[in-house]
Amino acid sequence: MNNLKILIVDDDSQARRVLRAALVARGYEVDDAWNGEEALQKVREHPPDLVLLDLNLPDMSGLDICRGIRDSSEVSVIVVSVKRAESEKVAALEAGADDYLTKPFGVEELVARIRAVSRRSSVHKSPRVLSLDGTRIDFETHEVIGADTKVHLTAKEFAILRYLVSNAGKVVSHRRLLQAVWGPDYGNEVEYLRVFINQLRKKIEPDPSNPRYILTEPSEGYSFADSPETSGNP
């Protein structure tokens, strides 16, 4: 039996029934919502572990729903959509999605994606604080704390930062970082990584356009400056 709670958000009642039956049969606890308002309410009142979010909903943009979920929680989001364009996938990732699955898809592929996202989004319990010129990154609460600001890191941003920090001063290849955070099937999804790196830089860098900590290594990957002070265990 799985302990994972999944919320299906889709205005197609038949699609919801089929997905619910398939996931319940595999031991997941499943709830559903047919529009964005209901979905956001359920995330607030009874937070699931993961949301399967269709982008085409009757009352609001699926991207806005994704942003709403991301702004208020660490719930993982997998977008499911008939839209295949790369620009659509990038937009979903920038809105806070952890993965993007194009319809139609097989149930086994969906379950594999769910397992990968839930596995990679699980947080490390050891407390650790990273100090960056007056800004503190709390790895226990996922918060970036400045003089007068507090910003929350998403699960994926947290995982990326932790991996880079644990390899501070070393070049981490695109493939290695992708596989560490998303799993072995994601080694070539460089665009995924660029989106999340850009979002992360906006949260921790004094000047995101001229990063001091998360450094780009051209044609290779990324590295984290090895000078910041840390405390606690990684």
N, C-alpha and C positions, 0 to 999 in steps of 0.2 A: 504494500500500500504506500502511496505517496502522501506526504503531508502538505504538499503545495496547494495553495488556494488560487484558482485562476478565475478571472473575470473576462467573459467574452462580450465584446461591444460590437454589435452589428445590427443594422436595421432589417436584415433579411432573416425572418423567423425560421425559415427552413435551415439556413446555414447555421444558425445558433443551435437548433435541435441536433443537427448532425454532429457538430463539434462537441456539444455537451455530451452526447451519448458516447462518442469516441474517447473523450478524455475521462469521463466517469468510469468507463470500462477498463481504463488503465490505472485507476486508483486515485485520480485527482479529485479534489473538491471543487466544484464548478458553480459559478453564478453567472448571470448574464444581464445585459442592459441593451435597450434598443436605440437609445439616443445618447447624446453627449451629456445632457443635464443629469440623466439618471446615472450614467457612468461616474461622473464626478462626485455625485452624492454618495454612491456606494463606496468609492475610494476613500472619501472622508470618514464615513460612518463605520464601514466594515472593510478596512484595507485588505486587499488581496495580496498575494506574493507577486503576482504577474498579471498583466492585462494583455489580452489579444485584441488589438484595436483596428477595426476597419476604418479607412479614411473617409468613406462616403456615407455620411450620416445626415439625417434630415434637418437637424436644428443648429448645428455648428460645424466648423471645420475640424476634421480629425487631428490636424496639426495643432489647433488651439487646445483641443482636449489633451493631447500629449504634453503640451507646455503646462497646462493646468495641473496635470498629474505630477509632472517633474518639479514644478515650483513648490508643491506642498508635501511631497513624499519621496521615498526611495523605491517605490514600487517599480519593478521592471516592466518595460513595455515592448511588445513585439507588434509591429505594424503589419497588417495583412491587407493587401490591396491588389487590384487588377492592373494598376499602373506600373509599367515596366521601365519607364525612362529613368536614367541615372539621376537626373535633376530631382525627380520625385523622391528617390531614395535618400539623396543628400539632404533634401528639405526635412524629411522625417527624422534623420539622424540629428540634424541641427536643432530640431524641436525637442529632442531628448529621448528618442527611441533607442532601445538597445539592439534591435535587429529589425530587418525588413524582409518579409516573405511574400513573394508574388503568387497571386491566385492564377490558376488552380494549383493546389499542392497536395501531396499525399500526407496522410495522418502520421506515418512514421517519420517523415521529414519534420513535420511540425513538432512532434514529441522530442526529436533530437535537438531542435532549436530551443525548445523550452528547457530541456536539461542543460544545454550549454549555457544559456543565459542565466539560469538560476545558479548553476555551479560557479560561473565567473563573477556573479554579482554578490556572492556570499562574502561577508566582511571578515577581516582578520580581527581577532579579539584583543590582541596585545596593544596597549596604549602607546602612542608615540606622538611627539610634538616636533614639528619642523619649523625653525625660525628663519625667516627671510627678510632681513633688514627691517625689523619692526613689525612684520606680519607673521602671525603664528598659524600653522596648519595643524589642526588637531585631527590625528588619524583615528581617534576613537569616536568622535562626533561627526567627522567629515566636514568640519567647518574651517573656513579661512577667516581669521580674526585680525583685523587691522585696528588702527587707532580709534576709528569711529564707525567701522563697518563690520558686518558679519555676513559671509557668503557660504552657501551650502554646496558641497561637492556631491554630484550624482554618484551612483555606485560604479559606473564605468570610469568616470573621471578619477575617482578614488583608486580604482584598481590600476589604472595607467600610471598615476603619480606614484603609488606605492612601489610598483615594479621599477620605474625609472630611479626612484630614490634608493632602492635596494641595490641598484647597479650604478650608483653615482660615480661620475668620472669615466665611465665606460660607454662606448658606442653600442646602442641596442638597435639591431636591425629592425626594419619594418616588419618582416616576417616573424621574427622572434617575439616582438611586442604584441603583434596581432594574435599570435597563437597563445601567448601567455594570458591575454585578457579575454579573447573571444573563443579560443579553442583551435584545434588543429586544422579545421576546415576553412579557416579564415586567413591563411597566410598571405594570400594575394589581394586582400581587400584594403589596399592602401588608402583609398578615399575615405573609408570608415575612420581610419586612424587620423587622417588630416583634420577631419571635422572635429573629433574629440580633442585633439591637441590644441586646435584653435580656441575651442570653448574653455579648455583648462587654462590656457595662457591668459585669457581675459579675466580669469578669476584670481590668478596668483601673481602675475607679472605686473610690475609698476607701469611698464610700457609694453603692451602685448605685441606691438609691431617691431619692437627691438628687444626680444627676450633675453633675459640674463640667466635664467635658471633652466628652462626647457629649451635646449639648443637643437637646431636642425643640423644634421650631418649630411651634406648634399649627397644624394644617390645612395645613401647608406641607411639612415634611420634617424634616431634621436639620442641625445645624452642629457643627463642632468648634472649641472655644475656641482662639483664635489666640495665646495666651500661652506654651504649652509650648515648650521648647527642642528643637531638632532638630539632627542632624549628619549629614553625608553627603548624597547626592543622592537625590531621591524616585524 
